[in-house]
Amino acid sequence: MKPIRVISTRVAEIRELASRYMAEEKQPSFFSQYDIDHIDYKDVEVLKRFLTPHARIEPRVFTGASAREQRQLSRAIKRARFMALLPYVNR
């Protein structure tokens, strides 16, 4: 006779947290919240919001932007870096 396998409490906790996470409503992105259609590379103050302290581009998970907005954002940041409006690296 095989022993009965009990699901550990840790697995149950993870499942509960995952279901709670999936139930949360997603907040609107910064760009849709302020009706920004075009992300301009010259608007440095907006672009700085999406950089880490080391001047890396924040991922979509943290920015909350859609895939299209994230592509436009990264393109604008790269153009601003090329034009020396934003740093490539902060030290």
Backbone as a printed PyTorch tensor [residue, N CA C, xyz], in Angstrom:
tensor([[[  0.8340,  -1.1760,   0.0000],
         [  0.0000,   0.0000,   0.0000],
         [  0.8870,   1.2520,   0.0000]],

        [[  0.5870,   2.1950,  -0.9180],
         [  1.3940,   3.4040,  -1.0230],
         [  0.9620,   4.4190,   0.0320]],

        [[  1.9350,   5.1560,   0.5730],
         [  1.5570,   6.1900,   1.5560],
         [  0.8560,   7.3550,   0.8590]],

        [[ -0.0440,   7.9820,   1.5640],
         [ -0.7800,   9.1300,   1.0250],
         [  0.1390,  10.3500,   1.0490]],

        [[  0.2240,  11.0000,  -0.0880],
         [  1.0920,  12.1820,  -0.1980],
         [  0.2870,  13.4280,   0.1170]],

        [[  0.7240,  14.1840,   1.0710],
         [  0.0380,  15.4080,   1.4820],
         [  0.7600,  16.5940,   0.8520]],

        [[ -0.0230,  17.4990,   0.2620],
         [  0.5620,  18.7100,  -0.3160],
         [  1.0580,  19.5790,   0.8240]],

        [[  2.2810,  20.0020,   0.7210],
         [  2.8430,  20.8070,   1.7960],
         [  2.1140,  22.1410,   1.9000]],

        [[  2.2000,  22.7450,   3.0590],
         [  1.5210,  24.0220,   3.2660],
         [  2.1610,  25.1150,   2.4300]],

        [[  3.4400,  24.9630,   2.1230],
         [  4.1320,  25.9670,   1.3050],
         [  3.5290,  26.0200,  -0.1050]],

        [[  3.2240,  24.8680,  -0.6830],
         [  2.6220,  24.8260,  -2.0160],
         [  1.2360,  25.4560,  -1.9780]],

        [[  0.4910,  25.1810,  -0.9260],
         [ -0.8400,  25.7650,  -0.7830],
         [ -0.7540,  27.2860,  -0.6670]],

        [[  0.2470,  27.7720,   0.0740],
         [  0.4340,  29.2220,   0.2110],
         [  0.7580,  29.8570,  -1.1340]],

        [[  1.6150,  29.2120,  -1.8990],
         [  2.0020,  29.7410,  -3.2050],
         [  0.7910,  29.8050,  -4.1350]],

        [[ -0.0240,  28.7550,  -4.1180],
         [ -1.2220,  28.7540,  -4.9550],
         [ -2.1850,  29.8590,  -4.5540]],

        [[ -2.3240,  30.0790,  -3.2600],
         [ -3.2220,  31.1330,  -2.7860],
         [ -2.7180,  32.5110,  -3.2090]],

        [[ -1.4100,  32.7310,  -3.0660],
         [ -0.8340,  34.0190,  -3.4730],
         [ -0.9710,  34.2260,  -4.9710]],

        [[ -0.7730,  33.1660,  -5.7510],
         [ -0.8820,  33.2750,  -7.2030],
         [ -2.3020,  33.6210,  -7.6140]],

        [[ -3.2770,  33.0190,  -6.9810],
         [ -4.6670,  33.3240,  -7.3300],
         [ -5.0240,  34.7440,  -6.9250]],

        [[ -4.4820,  35.2010,  -5.8130],
         [ -4.7350,  36.5740,  -5.3700],
         [ -4.0810,  37.5690,  -6.3260]],

        [[ -2.8740,  37.2370,  -6.8020],
         [ -2.1590,  38.1020,  -7.7320],
         [ -2.9160,  38.2120,  -9.0490]],

        [[ -3.4560,  37.1070,  -9.5280],
         [ -4.1760,  37.1080, -10.7960],
         [ -5.4910,  37.8680, -10.6930]],

        [[ -6.0440,  37.9620,  -9.4940],
         [ -7.3280,  38.6230,  -9.3150],
         [ -7.1990,  40.1470,  -9.2880]],

        [[ -6.0000,  40.6500,  -9.0240],
         [ -5.8080,  42.0990,  -8.9400],
         [ -6.0320,  42.7550, -10.2910]],

        [[ -6.6200,  43.9380, -10.2460],
         [ -6.8040,  44.6920, -11.4860],
         [ -5.5030,  45.3700, -11.8580]],

        [[ -5.2060,  45.3640, -13.1280],
         [ -3.9860,  45.9920, -13.6060],
         [ -4.2100,  47.4980, -13.7090]],

        [[ -3.2780,  48.2610, -13.1610],
         [ -3.3960,  49.7110, -13.2170],
         [ -3.0400,  50.1980, -14.6200]],

        [[ -3.6490,  51.2940, -15.0420],
         [ -3.3180,  51.8190, -16.3700],
         [ -1.8700,  52.3110, -16.4110]],

        [[ -1.2720,  52.2210, -17.5720],
         [  0.1160,  52.6530, -17.7040],
         [  0.1940,  54.1740, -17.6330]],

        [[  1.4030,  54.6540, -17.4280],
         [  1.6500,  56.0920, -17.3340],
         [  1.1890,  56.8030, -18.5990]],

        [[  1.4340,  56.1830, -19.7470],
         [  1.1340,  56.8230, -21.0270],
         [ -0.3620,  56.8640, -21.3070]],

        [[ -1.0770,  55.8110, -20.9820],
         [ -2.5280,  55.8330, -21.1830],
         [ -3.2140,  56.6920, -20.1310]],

        [[ -2.6220,  56.7940, -18.9570],
         [ -3.1960,  57.6110, -17.8840],
         [ -3.1710,  59.0950, -18.2470]],

        [[ -2.0930,  59.5370, -18.9080],
         [ -1.9620,  60.9440, -19.2740],
         [ -2.2050,  61.1950, -20.7610]],

        [[ -2.8070,  60.2330, -21.4530],
         [ -3.1500,  60.3550, -22.8750],
         [ -1.9560,  60.7510, -23.7400]],

        [[ -0.8470,  60.0710, -23.5520],
         [  0.3480,  60.3110, -24.3540],
         [  0.3500,  59.3020, -25.4960]],

        [[  0.1940,  59.7870, -26.7140],
         [  0.1710,  58.9030, -27.8810],
         [  1.5740,  58.6600, -28.4220]],

        [[  2.3770,  59.7160, -28.4510],
         [  3.7190,  59.6290, -29.0210],
         [  4.7310,  59.8860, -27.9160]],

        [[  5.6690,  58.9740, -27.7410],
         [  6.7210,  59.1360, -26.7380],
         [  7.8880,  59.8380, -27.4090]],

        [[  8.1660,  61.0460, -26.9630],
         [  9.1650,  61.8880, -27.6150],
         [ 10.5180,  61.7330, -26.9260]],

        [[ 11.5780,  61.5830, -27.7050],
         [ 12.9120,  61.4130, -27.1310],
         [ 13.4290,  62.7020, -26.5000]],

        [[ 12.8360,  63.8590, -26.8480],
         [ 13.2830,  65.1340, -26.2880],
         [ 12.6760,  65.4250, -24.9220]],

        [[ 11.6640,  64.6580, -24.5270],
         [ 11.0190,  64.8430, -23.2260],
         [ 11.7870,  64.0240, -22.1820]],

        [[ 12.9100,  64.5620, -21.7530],
         [ 13.8460,  63.8400, -20.9070],
         [ 13.2680,  63.5460, -19.5250]],

        [[ 12.4780,  64.4510, -18.9780],
         [ 11.9220,  64.2450, -17.6340],
         [ 11.0020,  63.0250, -17.5890]],

        [[ 10.2400,  62.8040, -18.6230],
         [  9.3730,  61.6230, -18.6730],
         [ 10.2190,  60.3720, -18.8370]],

        [[ 11.2180,  60.4360, -19.6830],
         [ 12.0500,  59.2600, -19.9330],
         [ 12.8470,  58.8540, -18.6950]],

        [[ 13.2570,  59.8160, -17.8650],
         [ 14.0250,  59.5090, -16.6570],
         [ 13.2260,  58.6770, -15.6670]],

        [[ 11.9060,  58.7760, -15.7200],
         [ 11.0520,  57.9950, -14.8210],
         [ 11.1850,  56.4970, -15.0710]],

        [[ 11.5970,  56.1290, -16.2760],
         [ 11.6440,  54.7310, -16.6710],
         [ 13.0630,  54.1790, -16.7190]],

        [[ 13.9790,  54.8330, -16.0310],
         [ 15.3580,  54.3700, -15.9280],
         [ 15.6640,  53.9940, -14.4760]],

        [[ 16.5000,  52.9800, -14.3020],
         [ 16.9550,  52.6130, -12.9660],
         [ 18.0140,  53.6180, -12.5240]],

        [[ 18.4190,  53.5850, -11.2580],
         [ 19.5060,  54.4860, -10.8290],
         [ 20.8130,  54.2830, -11.5890]],

        [[ 20.9760,  53.1000, -12.1940],
         [ 22.1820,  52.8310, -12.9930],
         [ 21.9550,  53.1220, -14.4710]],

        [[ 20.8700,  53.8080, -14.7910],
         [ 20.5170,  54.2450, -16.1460],
         [ 20.1550,  53.0910, -17.0660]],

        [[ 19.6350,  51.9990, -16.5100],
         [ 19.1220,  50.9110, -17.3350],
         [ 17.6330,  51.1140, -17.5580]],

        [[ 17.1290,  50.6050, -18.6540],
         [ 15.7080,  50.7310, -18.9680],
         [ 14.9340,  49.7320, -18.1140]],

        [[ 13.8970,  50.2330, -17.4450],
         [ 13.0620,  49.3690, -16.6060],
         [ 12.2890,  48.3830, -17.4680]],

        [[ 12.0980,  47.1520, -17.0070],
         [ 11.3040,  46.1850, -17.7710],
         [  9.8100,  46.4840, -17.7000]],

        [[  9.0550,  45.8480, -18.5690],
         [  7.6040,  46.0600, -18.6520],
         [  6.8900,  45.7530, -17.3440]],

        [[  7.3950,  44.7830, -16.6180],
         [  6.7560,  44.3940, -15.3620],
         [  6.7080,  45.5780, -14.4010]],

        [[  7.7590,  46.3720, -14.3810],
         [  7.8230,  47.5100, -13.4690],
         [  7.1890,  48.7680, -14.0420]],

        [[  7.2950,  48.9710, -15.3600],
         [  6.7340,  50.1870, -15.9440],
         [  5.2280,  50.0960, -16.1020]],

        [[  4.7100,  48.8890, -16.3010],
         [  3.2720,  48.7250, -16.5000],
         [  2.8250,  49.1190, -17.8980]],

        [[  3.7590,  49.3230, -18.7880],
         [  3.4340,  49.7280, -20.1520],
         [  3.0590,  48.5100, -20.9890]],

        [[  2.2890,  48.7620, -22.0340],
         [  1.9680,  47.6830, -22.9630],
         [  3.2150,  47.3840, -23.7920]],

        [[  3.1600,  46.3190, -24.5730],
         [  4.3190,  45.9300, -25.3800],
         [  4.6750,  47.0270, -26.3810]],

        [[  3.6540,  47.5950, -26.9880],
         [  3.8820,  48.6640, -27.9690],
         [  4.4990,  49.8970, -27.3030]],

        [[  3.9390,  50.2880, -26.1400],
         [  4.4660,  51.4520, -25.4190],
         [  5.8900,  51.1950, -24.9470]],

        [[  6.1810,  49.9730, -24.5200],
         [  7.5310,  49.6500, -24.0630],
         [  8.5330,  49.7300, -25.2090]],

        [[  8.1390,  49.2880, -26.3960],
         [  9.0360,  49.4010, -27.5610],
         [  9.2840,  50.8680, -27.9070]],

        [[  8.2250,  51.6810, -27.8980],
         [  8.3920,  53.1140, -28.1770],
         [  9.2640,  53.7710, -27.1200]],

        [[  9.0540,  53.3740, -25.8710],
         [  9.8270,  53.9370, -24.7640],
         [ 11.3070,  53.6090, -24.9080]],

        [[ 11.6250,  52.3530, -25.1800],
         [ 13.0310,  51.9770, -25.3000],
         [ 13.6800,  52.6410, -26.5090]],

        [[ 12.9160,  52.7760, -27.5960],
         [ 13.4480,  53.4660, -28.7750],
         [ 13.7350,  54.9300, -28.4610]],

        [[ 12.8240,  55.5820, -27.7230],
         [ 13.0140,  56.9940, -27.3710],
         [ 14.2040,  57.1620, -26.4290]],

        [[ 14.3550,  56.2570, -25.4720],
         [ 15.4880,  56.3410, -24.5450],
         [ 16.8040,  56.1540, -25.2920]],

        [[ 16.8480,  55.2130, -26.2200],
         [ 18.0710,  54.9810, -26.9890],
         [ 18.4160,  56.1720, -27.8700]],

        [[ 17.3940,  56.8130, -28.4480],
         [ 17.6500,  58.0170, -29.2550],
         [ 18.1480,  59.1650, -28.3810]],

        [[ 17.5510,  59.3090, -27.1930],
         [ 17.9840,  60.3720, -26.2870],
         [ 19.4180,  60.1420, -25.8150]],

        [[ 19.7870,  58.8920, -25.6190],
         [ 21.1690,  58.5840, -25.2460],
         [ 22.1180,  58.9450, -26.3810]],

        [[ 21.7350,  58.6100, -27.6090],
         [ 22.5810,  58.9020, -28.7600],
         [ 22.7690,  60.4040, -28.9330]],

        [[ 21.7230,  61.1810, -28.6250],
         [ 21.7920,  62.6420, -28.7460],
         [ 22.3830,  63.2960, -27.4980]],

        [[ 22.8620,  62.4890, -26.5420],
         [ 23.4970,  62.9430, -25.2910],
         [ 22.5240,  63.6930, -24.3840]],

        [[ 21.2390,  63.3560, -24.4520],
         [ 20.2690,  63.9360, -23.5420],
         [ 20.1320,  63.0900, -22.2790]],

        [[ 20.4350,  61.8110, -22.3970],
         [ 20.4180,  60.8900, -21.2530],
         [ 21.7530,  60.1570, -21.1970]],

        [[ 22.1850,  59.7550, -20.0080],
         [ 23.4510,  59.0270, -19.9050],
         [ 23.2780,  57.5560, -20.2710]],

        [[ 24.3470,  56.9530, -20.7610],
         [ 24.3510,  55.5160, -20.9910],
         [ 24.5190,  54.7890, -19.6550]],

        [[ 25.3620,  55.3530, -18.7740],
         [ 25.6540,  54.7270, -17.4800],
         [ 25.7250,  55.8230, -16.4270]],

        [[ 25.1420,  55.5570, -15.2560],
         [ 25.3120,  56.4370, -14.0900],
         [ 26.2290,  55.7600, -13.1090]],

        [[ 27.1270,  56.5100, -12.5470],
         [ 28.0280,  55.9270, -11.5480],
         [ 27.8800,  56.6330, -10.2390]]])
